[in-house]
Amino acid sequence: MVETANPMHTALLDLQRRIRGELHVVEQTLAKADKDMGGGLVWLGPEARRWRDNLGLRRTQLRRASDRMERAIDDALAGQPVRVPEATADAYRRQRSGRL
């Protein structure tokens, strides 16, 4: 039986890399905004404090959501072998393209 790279496994790895990269950019952007707001460099007053508190809440929510996404992808990867029979790989490709 001829085996080939599992397209589903490859797609999940690609998704994992893209999500990690995007989340890193968003987290760094939010961290900078949080630092600037906290340092009084951008905006002062009660509304600024409320906005900064909300920003901190959003950062926490982002971390929790990203942790859930990472776990879900890790779980999906654990269920996908790296190599599969060619017929299985073909079925995965057809499924992902909407032809199945």
C-alpha positions in Angstrom: 0.0 0.0 0.0 1.4 3.4 -1.1 1.3 6.1 1.6 1.6 9.8 1.1 1.5 13.0 3.2 -1.8 13.5 4.9 -3.3 16.7 3.4 -5.5 17.1 6.5 -2.5 16.9 8.8 -0.7 19.4 6.6 -3.7 21.8 6.5 -4.0 21.7 10.3 -0.3 22.4 10.7 -0.6 25.4 8.3 -3.7 26.6 10.3 -1.8 26.3 13.5 1.2 28.4 12.2 -1.1 31.1 10.7 -3.1 31.4 13.9 0.0 31.6 16.1 1.4 34.3 13.8 -1.7 36.4 13.7 -2.4 36.1 17.5 1.2 37.2 18.2 0.7 40.3 16.2 -2.7 41.1 17.8 -1.3 40.4 21.3 1.8 42.7 20.7 -0.5 45.5 19.4 -2.8 45.2 22.4 0.1 45.1 24.8 1.6 48.3 23.4 -1.8 50.0 23.6 -2.2 48.8 27.2 1.3 50.1 28.1 0.7 53.5 26.4 -2.7 53.9 28.1 -1.3 52.9 31.4 1.6 55.2 31.1 -0.7 58.2 30.6 1.0 58.9 27.2 -2.2 58.7 25.2 -5.2 59.7 27.2 -6.0 60.7 30.8 -9.1 60.8 33.0 -11.9 58.5 34.1 -13.0 57.5 30.6 -9.4 56.6 29.7 -9.2 54.3 32.8 -12.5 52.6 31.8 -11.1 52.2 28.2 -7.9 50.7 29.5 -9.7 48.4 31.9 -11.8 47.2 28.9 -8.6 46.7 26.9 -7.2 44.5 29.6 -10.4 42.5 29.6 -10.1 42.0 25.9 -6.5 40.9 26.1 -7.5 38.3 28.7 -10.4 37.1 26.5 -8.0 36.9 23.5 -5.6 34.7 25.5 -8.4 32.4 26.6 -9.8 32.1 23.1 -6.4 31.5 21.6 -5.7 28.8 24.2 -8.9 27.1 23.2 -8.1 27.3 19.5 -4.6 25.9 20.1 -6.1 22.9 22.1 -8.7 22.3 19.5 -6.0 22.2 16.7 -3.7 20.0 18.8 -6.6 17.6 19.4 -7.4 17.5 15.7 -3.7 16.9 14.9 -3.5 14.1 17.4 -6.3 12.4 15.5 -4.6 12.7 12.1 -1.6 10.5 11.1 1.2 12.2 9.2 1.0 9.7 6.3 -2.1 8.0 4.9 -2.9 5.7 2.0 -3.1 7.6 -1.3 -6.9 6.9 -1.6 -7.5 8.5 1.8 -5.4 11.5 0.9 -7.4 11.9 -2.3 -10.7 11.7 -0.4 -9.4 14.4 2.0 -8.4 16.6 -0.9 -11.9 16.2 -2.5 -13.6 16.9 0.8 -11.6 20.1 1.3 -12.3 21.3 -2.2 -16.0 20.6 -1.8 -16.1 17.8 -4.4 -17.1 15.2 -1.9 
